[in-house]
Amino acid sequence: MAMSSGNDSILDAYLYETNTLLEQLDSIVLAAEQKDSFSEEDINTIFRIMHTIKGSSAMMEFNSIMTIAHRAEDLFSIIRDQSMAVVPEEKRPELFDLLFQTIDFFRQEVEHIENEQPLTENIDSLLQKVNSFIQQIQGGGSSAAAAAPAGSPAPGEPAGFSYALQVFFDEGCGMENVRALMLANAVRDLCAETDFRYEPEDVATNPATAAQIVESGFMLYFKNAADRDNAIHAVTGAGSVRTYQPIDHPAPAPEAPPAPPARPAAEERPAPAPAPAKPSEAAGGTATPAAHHRESLISVNLSKLDQLAAIVGEIVITESMVTASPDLKGLKLDAFTKSARQLRKLTDELQDVSMSLRMVPLSSTFQKMNRIVRDMSKKLGKQAKLTLIGEETEVDKTIVDAIGDPIMHIVRNSMDHGIEDCAEDRVNAGKDPVGEITLSARHAGSEVIIEIKDDGQGVNYDGVLEKAIRNGLAFPDVEYSHKDILNFLMTPGFSTNTEVTEFSGRGVGMDVVKKNVEDVGGTVSITSEPGQGMTTTLKIPLTMAIMDGMEVSVGSSIFTIPIHNIRQSFRVRESDLIHDASGGELFKCMGNFYPVIRMNERYQIPDGCTDIRDGILIWLEAGELSYCLFVDELLGEQQVVFKPLPSYLNRFNIKQSGISGCTILGDGNISIILDVANLFAAV
């Protein structure tokens, strides 16, 4: 599906709102399934969601989505008019399943749109299921609610629209008819369906109305002044509105035109204008034009936030270059120093604000797991529930997008491998017959720690080791610790399932989870107690753009180590080190022995310290990994801007060599940012 560049912003708005509505729909149906009924509020909300998806999809000419949404809307029109009692109790599981199938269909079609693939042409199967269910609850008869298009005005509706708003859009903004339709549907949310009209009324189906709107403006008609005053909130908050003018007792006032079935897009609220303010929920009361206010929430394209982060990063670097300029050395500049301190304070605040703009709660990602647990419980015949803790924890938007699939895969693993097949086995083991998966998140310094824990049967260590030996990953005559055995689970192609299912066993396992998490600078670790369950822990950085680092020198080279990887630093003597059988060096600390890596040897830096007494030993940790790094000296802690290395360096396996990126220092030099986990693995 190819869209012209002029429609890109409209398409983005459509995708954003549709995805948001589908998430809301999913959570409503999941909660209703637990209660085995929809509340009156649920029914009205689902009706409006289907109505909105139908209208916006019709406007975008996504006919498959529009058709299914239309019939689902008809279904809930019947339920809304006749109450939930119209659906017999024995039919309710079928209703819930039908809705989940509909949601999945919408998501599949949205994915096609996002990937510029053609939409599904044959929707007969799902359409037949919806139609069949409508016929069942109608008892085979006809229903006026199902037959009439939703949102049509009642017959004989009175005229008398004596209050109006004339709206003009920005000159040259383009697509005035679409903007007018979006504005009309935003206004419709603020007043009764029968108390509002607009002109030209065919903006949804007639592109030629754009020229008419440019010339004469877009007219909004109301039956009372209060509705018009409330509508000003939507008008002032909408994008590209240049001016508006209230008009009292317009002549002639339009009659209430019937909404023909062929005009589904002009109903209620399709996709919002690109980055508009949402109509204020508090705007429902009477207000005066002088009292109107702009909504405080807007949608912003992520690429703009990326651009902002890049500019802020450059400002940070430039500020360091100015304040640390070698030209200033030896000069007594009190006024300059004071101004430099103020500049540093402001750049720090600017960093914090720009980073906070990208922070989003994990709640959306976490809530999606409810559906995974629900579907797998039904298909695998297991009883399980999901408990969410700390879902309000905020992480960078880019990182949230990257960890959604890993979390989903781990939850599936817990359902497939962890939770016992038989509730009786759980009862015999002294557990609740309903298995529990706990998904939790919390902040820990500059990281977010996410845990996925189940109370299932835990890892079968013997079975995993046996499979690892069969796959050539382990040797039969070697003794492995439990930690070593768990690490086999994160090797490529490893699966403990004896048969392929739709959920696991396809050779895509925890290794993919590990890679995706490491790609955003995180780590994965697993713990398990046989018979008690398994816990997978993800440690994720809050943001990838700006980080706290420790600058260290090795000869004339400067490296940056992420602060969250540093445990401690030591001055040591040669006698503090011991040597293993292969000649490697070990340092004893708190009763444990840690391998020592000399940076001058690792990266072949000839002018680095060779005498252990002249340098510094830094104790580092990354996930389950812990070792010591020998460098010349610590230069100090600094907030640095992460710069990825050019893609052409990937052919040299740079990341696996312990280098994650670089940063520009205040004096203009480049510092290599170390990847603590891969630095040790590469030795």
DORO-311799 format. One record per residue (C-alpha): x negated, y negated, z. Coordinates in steps of 0.05 Angstrom, whole numbers, plus 32768, in hexadecimal, padded with zeros to 4 digits. Layout:
! residues N
XYZ
...
! end
This chain:
! residues 683
800080008000
7FDE7FC07FE9
7FF47F7D8003
7FE07F3A7FE7
7FB27F108012
7FEA7EDC801A
80147F11803E
7FDD7F2B806C
7FF17F0180A7
803A7F1580A0
80247F5E809B
7FF87F5780D9
80337F3980FF
80607F7280E8
802E7FA880FE
80217F868140
806A7F808153
807E7FC58139
80467FE78160
805B7FC0819E
80A47FD58196
8091801E818B
8069801E81CC
80A5800081F0
80D3803381D0
80A6806D81E3
80A58059822C
80F1804E822F
810080938212
80CC80B6823E
80EB8096827D
813280A68265
812080EE8258
810A80F582A1
814F80DA82B6
81738101827E
819980C2826C
8192807C824F
81A880408279
81D3800B8258
81957FDE8255
816D80168233
81A3801F81FF
81A67FD581EF
815A7FD081EC
8153800C81BD
818B7FF08191
81667FAD818C
81237FCF817E
81407FF88146
81647FBA812C
81247F92812C
80FA7FC9810B
81317FD180D6
81337F8680C7
80E87F7980C5
80DC7FB9809C
81117FA4806A
80F07F608064
80AD7F828057
80CF7FB48027
80B97FF18050
80F88017803D
80E98059805F
80E1803880A3
811D800B8097
814B80458085
813A807080C2
813D803380F0
8181802180D3
819F806580E2
817F80688127
819E80238133
81E2803F811D
81DA8078814E
81CD80498188
8205801B8171
82358056817F
8215806581C2
8217801B81D4
8260801481C3
8277805581E3
8244805C821C
821380958229
824E80C38237
825780CB81EB
821880F881EC
822881398211
81F4814E8244
81E1818C821C
81D2815F81E0
81A4812E8205
8164815681FD
8172815681B2
817B810A81B4
8139810081D8
8114812D81A7
81358109816D
811D80C68187
80D680DF8191
80D680FA814A
80EE80B68132
80B780928159
808380C1813C
809E80B480F6
809880698100
80518070811B
803E809B80E0
805A806880AF
8037802E80D3
7FF6805580CE
8002805C8083
800C8011807E
7FCD800380A6
7FA480328079
7FC480158039
7FE380598029
802780628009
8062806B8037
808780AE803D
80B980B48005
80DF80F2801C
810080E2805F
813C81108054
812B8140808C
8128810B80C4
816280E480A6
818D812380A5
817D813080EF
819380EA8102
81D280EE80D7
81E2813280F3
81DC8119813B
820980DE812B
823D810D810E
8239813A814B
82478102817D
827D80E58150
829E8129814E
829B81288102
82C580E880FE
82B280A480E5
829B806C8112
82A380238103
82658016812C
823B80458100
8259802E80BF
82547FE480C9
82107FC480C4
81F67FB28109
81FB7F688119
82357F5A80E9
82637F238103
82A87F36811B
82E17F2A80EB
83037EE680F2
82C87EC78115
82D87E7C811E
82B17E4580FB
829D7E03811C
82517DFF811E
824B7DB78134
82027DB4814A
81C67DBE811C
817B7DBC8118
81577DAA80D7
81127DC980D5
80D87DB980A5
809A7DE580A1
80527DCE8096
80457DB6804F
80257DEC8024
802C7E23805A
804E7E518027
80827E888030
80B37E56804F
80ED7E878046
80CA7EBD806F
80B67E8A80A5
80FE7E7280A7
81187EB980AF
80E87EC680E9
80FC7E85810A
81467E968102
813D7ED98123
81157EBA815C
814D7E888167
81807EC18164
81617EDF81A3
81737E9F81C9
81BD7E9981B9
81F97EC481AA
81FF7EE58165
82427EC38157
822A7E7D816C
81F37E768139
81EA7E7080ED
81B47E5880BF
81AE7E3D8078
81987E538044
81B57E94805F
81947EC0802A
814B7EB1803E
81407EFB804A
814F7F108003
81447ED37FD8
80FB7EB97FD2
81157E7E7FAA
81307E617FEC
80E87E4E7FFF
80EB7E127FCE
812F7DFE7FEA
81147DFF8031
80D87DD4801D
81077DA17FFD
81417D9F802F
81277DC2806D
81437E008090
81857DF480B3
81987E1780F4
81E27E0F8109
81FE7E198150
82427E178170
822B7DF381AF
81F47DC381C3
81D67DF181F8
81C67E2781C5
81A57DF38198
817C7DD881D1
81657E1E81E4
81537E2B819B
81227DF1819D
80F57E1D81C8
80EF7E4E818E
80E77E17815A
80AF7DF38180
808C7E35818E
808F7E4F8147
80537E4B8118
804E7E1780E0
808A7DED80F6
807A7DA480E2
80B87D8280FD
81017D8D8111
813D7D608117
817D7D6C8142
81BD7D5A811C
82017D55813E
82437D66811B
82247D7880D7
82527D76809C
82657DA58080
825C7DD980B7
82527E1E8098
82857E54809E
826D7E9480BE
82587EBD8081
825E7F098086
821B7F2B8088
821B7F5B804C
81FE7FA18056
81C77F928023
81A97F5D8051
818C7F83808C
814F7F578093
81767F1A80A9
818B7F3980EB
816F7F2B8130
81237F298136
80F37F438102
80A87F3B8106
80917EFA8125
806A7EC580FF
801F7ECE8102
80087EBD8148
80497E9B815D
805C7E8D81A5
80917EBE81BD
80D57EA081CE
80D57E918218
80FF7EC08241
810C7E868270
812A7E5D8236
816E7E7D823D
818A7E458268
819F7E008253
81667DD28241
815D7D8E8221
81307D8081E5
81037D578213
80FA7D938242
80E47DC6820E
80A07DE68216
80727E1281EE
806B7E5B8202
80287E6B8222
801B7EAD81FF
80027EB481B7
7FE87EED818D
7FA27EE38171
7F7F7F0C813B
7F477F348159
7F167F1E8123
7F1E7ED6813C
7F0B7EED8182
7ECF7F118165
7EBB7ED18142
7EC47EAA8183
7E997EDC81A9
7E627ED78174
7E627E8A8178
7E607E8B81C4
7E267EBB81C0
7E017E8C8193
7E0F7E5281C3
7DF27E7B81FC
7DB37E8A81D4
7DAC7E4181BD
7DB57E288205
7D7D7E57821B
7D517E3F81E3
7D5B7DF681F6
7D537DFD8241
7D187E2D823B
7CF47E088203
7CA87E0D820A
7CA47DC381F7
7CC07DB2823C
7C8C7DD88264
7C677DAC8296
7C977D71828F
7CBC7D5582CB
7D037D4B82B0
7D337D4682EA
7D6E7D2B82C1
7D647D5F828B
7D607D9782BF
7DA17D8082DF
7DC47D7D829B
7DA77DC18289
7DC57DDF82C8
7E097DC282B7
7E037DDC8270
7DF37E22828A
7E2F7E1F82B8
7E5D7E0B827E
7E417E41824F
7E4B7E758285
7E947E5F828D
7E9C7E5F8241
7E827EA7823F
7EB37EBC8275
7EEE7E9C8252
7EDD7EB8820D
7ED37EFE822B
7F157EFA8252
7F3B7EEB8212
7F277F3081F8
7F397F548238
7F797F7F8235
7F967FAF8269
7F8E7FFA8260
7FD98003826D
7FEB800B8223
7FB680418219
7FC98064825A
80148062824C
800A8086820A
7FF180C28230
803680CD824E
804E80E28209
801381128200
802281348242
806C81378232
8064815581ED
802F81888202
8058819D823F
809181B08211
806781D181DB
803A81F8820B
80728209823C
804C81EA8276
806681BE82AE
803B818082B7
803F813782CA
801280FB82BF
7FFE80CB82F6
7FE1808782E3
7FB5805E8312
7F97801A8303
7FB7801282BF
7FB47FC682C7
7F677FC982C3
7F4E7F9D828A
7F197FAF8256
7F007F8F8215
7F337F9A81DD
7EFE7FBB81B0
7EED7FED81E7
7F367FFC81F6
7F41800E81AC
7F02803A81AD
7F13806381EB
7F5D807181DB
7F4D80B081B3
7F1A80CC81E6
7F4B80C4821F
7F8280E581F6
7F54812081E6
7F418129822F
7F8A81288245
7F99815C820F
7F6081878228
7F7C8183826F
7FC081998256
7FA481D08228
7F6A81EB8251
7F7681D18297
7FBE81D882AD
7FD0822182B8
7FFE82438286
802C825F82BC
804A823782F5
804A8277831E
7FFE8279831B
7FFC82338338
802C82458370
800282838381
7FC482568384
7FE8822983B6
7FF581F08384
803281CA836F
805481EF8335
805181AE830D
800A819F82F7
7FF0815882FF
7FC1813082D2
7FA880EF82F1
7F8F80B882C5
7F6D808082ED
7F43804282DF
7F1D8012830B
7EE87FDC8305
7EA27FE9831E
7E757FAD8312
7E6C7FA282C7
7E8C7FE682B8
7ED1800682B8
7ED5804D82D2
7F0C807782B4
7F1B80BC82D1
7F4780F282B2
7F53812682E7
7F7F816482E7
7F908195831F
7F8D81D282F1
7F62821082F0
7F2081EC82E5
7EE7820182B8
7ED7824B82B1
7E8B824482B7
7E7D828C82A2
7EAA82868265
7E8982448250
7E4382608259
7E55829F8232
7E70827481F8
7E32824881FB
7E05828681F5
7E2E829F81BA
7E27825B8198
7DDC825A81A3
7DE0822081D3
7DC78247820F
7D9A8283821D
7DB182C18243
7D7382C6826E
7D75827E8288
7D99826882C7
7DC5822A82BB
7DE381FC82EF
7E2D81EA82EE
7E1A81A582D4
7DF381C5829A
7E2E81F18289
7E5F81B78289
7E3181918259
7E3A81CA8227
7E8381B38221
7E6A81738201
7E41819481CA
7E5B81918182
7E8E81C6816E
7E9581E381B3
7EDB81FA81C6
7EF0822C81FB
7F33823B81D9
7F36828181BD
7F67826B8188
7F73822B8161
7FAF82038177
7FCA81C08160
7FAA81A0819D
7F6481BE81A0
7F3581F38185
7F2681D08143
7EDC81C58152
7EEB817C8166
7EDF817B81B0
7EBE815581E8
7E82814581BC
7EAE81148195
7EC780F681D7
7E7E80EE81EE
7E6980CD81AC
7EA4809C81AB
7E98808781F2
7E4D808081E8
7E5A805681A9
7E77801F81D7
7E3E80268209
7E6180558239
7E5280998257
7E7A80D98263
7E71810A829D
7E99814882B1
7EA3816982F5
7ECC81A78304
7EDF81D3833E
7EF882188328
7F408221833B
7F4781D7834F
7F4181B2830D
7F13818682E4
7F01813C82E4
7EE5811782A8
7EC780D382B8
7EBC809C8284
7E9080618297
7E9E80298266
7E7F7FE38262
7EB17FAA826B
7E9A7F8A822A
7E677F9781F5
7E5A7F4E81E2
7E357F31821E
7E117F598254
7DE67F508292
7DA07F698283
7D5C7F6E82A4
7D247F558278
7CE47F7F827E
7CA17F79825A
7C757FB0823D
7C367F918221
7C4C7F5781F5
7C917F7781E9
7CD07F658210
7D0A7F96821D
7D4E7F8D823D
7D6B7FC3826B
7DB67FBF827C
7DBC7FAC82C5
7DF17FE182D3
7DBE801882C1
7D8A800082F5
7D8A801F833A
7D4880058357
7D017FF18346
7CBF80058368
7C767FF6836C
7C53803A836F
7C0E805A8372
7BF38094834A
7BFB80C08388
7C4680B48388
7C4D80DA8346
7C498125833E
7C40814C82FD
7C6A818682E5
7C5081C382C0
7C5681A1827B
7C2F81648292
7C6B8136829B
7C6D810582D5
7CA18106830D
7CB180D38343
7CCF80E98386
7D0680BC83A1
7D3980CB83D8
7D28811583D6
7D30811D838B
7CFE811E8352
7D0980F28316
7CE480F682D3
7CB880BA82C1
7CB7809C827B
7C7F806B826B
7C998037823A
7C548029821C
7C4E80738209
7C98807A81F4
7C93804181C1
7C48804381B6
7C3A7FFD81D0
7BEE7FF881D4
7BE87FBC8202
7C187FD78238
7C027FE9827F
7BE3802E8287
7BD2802B82D1
7C11803B82FA
7BFB800A8330
7BFE7FCF8300
7C467FD882E9
7C8C7FE38304
7CB580238308
7D00801982FB
7D31804E8312
7D68805482DD
7DAB807882D9
7DDA8087829F
7E1480B582AE
7DF680F582CC
7DB180E182B3
7D7D80C482E3
7D3380B582D6
7CFD808082DF
7CE1805082AB
7C9A803382B1
7C937FEB8297
7C607FB382A0
7C8B7F8182C6
7CD17F6882D4
7CDE7F2482B4
7D227F1882D5
7D6D7F2282CD
7D907EFF8294
7DD47EFF8272
7DC77F12822A
7DEF7F1481EA
7DF07F5981CB
7DDD7F5A8182
7DE67F9C815B
7DAC7FB28130
7DB37FB080E4
7DD77FED80C9
7D9D8000809B
7D74801280D9
7DA4804B80E7
7D7D807780B6
7D42807380E6
7D6C80908120
7D6280508149
7D9B805D817A
7D8180A2818B
7D3D80828199
7D58805D81D5
7D67801A81B3
7DAE800181B3
7DA57FBA8198
7D807F7A81A4
7D887F3481C0
7D697EF181B3
7D447ED281ED
7D417E888200
7CFD7E7F81DF
7D177E9D819E
7CF67EE081A6
7D1C7F21819E
7D257F5381D7
7D387F9B81C9
7D737FB481F2
7D667FFB820C
7D998033820A
7D888054824C
7DA98097823C
7D8B80A081F7
7D468087820D
7D3F80C3823A
7D5E80F48209
7D2D80DF81D3
7CEF80EF81FD
! end
